[in-house]
Amino acid sequence: MKNSGGADRKPTRWPLRCVVCLCSHHHINWKPSNPMLWADLVRQVIGPERAEWINRAANDRKNYSSSLSDWLKVEAALKQEFRQFR
């Protein structure tokens, strides 16, 4: 599940079905130090169907560019999702 170089161009970077929320400590410190455990935990939480989709997308080697408009759409969608959990 790790992106190497040009992470913003990877197909797994922005789809909402790939989003897993972490606090900054776990995102910055724990996740990079425990990639295998992280991947296993994510697969357990998201289920086999979404895990398979992410695996297929992660193996896609095509570069996808992201414009400011794309970032704004992702931000708006994430804010909408967040409102549902309040």
N, C-alpha and C positions, 0 to 999 in steps of 0.2 A: 504493500500500500504506500510505499515511500516514493515520492516524486524526486527525481534528481535533475536539477537544473531546469530553469524555465517553468517552475511549478505553476505559474499562472496560465501557461499554455496547455496544460494537461487537461484531458476531458474529465478527470475525477476531481478537479479543484473546486468547481463552483456549483454543480447540481445540488439542489437541496437534499436529495436523497443520500448524498455523501456527507452531509454535515453531522458532526458529532461535537457537542459543546463541552468544553473543558475550561477550568479556571486557568489563569495565565501561568501559575506555577506548574501545573501538570502539562500544559501545552509546551512550555519552554524547557522544563527540566525533566519531568518523568517520562513523557512520551518518547523523546529521542533516546533516552537511556534504556528503554524497555520496548523496543519495536515489536518483538515477537509477542510479548504479553499483550501489548496494545492491540495488535492485529487480532489476536484471539478474542479479547474482550469485545472489540467492535463487532466481530462476526457473531458473537453470542447475542449482542444487543439488537443488531439490525436484522438478523435472521438470514437464512441461506439464500433466499431469492435476491435480496439487495446485495449480499456479499458477492454473489456470482456476477451481478451487474457491474459492481465496482471492479472485480477482477478482470472482466472483459475490457472495461474502460481503461484500466491501468495498463493493460497490454497494448492498447492503441498507441502507436508511435507517431501519429500525425500531430503536428503542432497546431494549436488553436489560439488565435490572438484574442485579447480582451481589450475592448475600448472603454473609455470612460462611461459611455452609455451602458455597456454590459455590467460594469461595476455598480452603477446606480440601480440597475434592475435587481441585481443580486442583493444589494443592501435593502431595497424596499421589500423584497420577498422575505428576507430574514427578519426584518422588523415585523412584518405581518405574522410570520410564524411565532415570533417571540410573544406577541400580544395574546396569542391563544393560550399561552402557558401562565399568564399572570393570574 
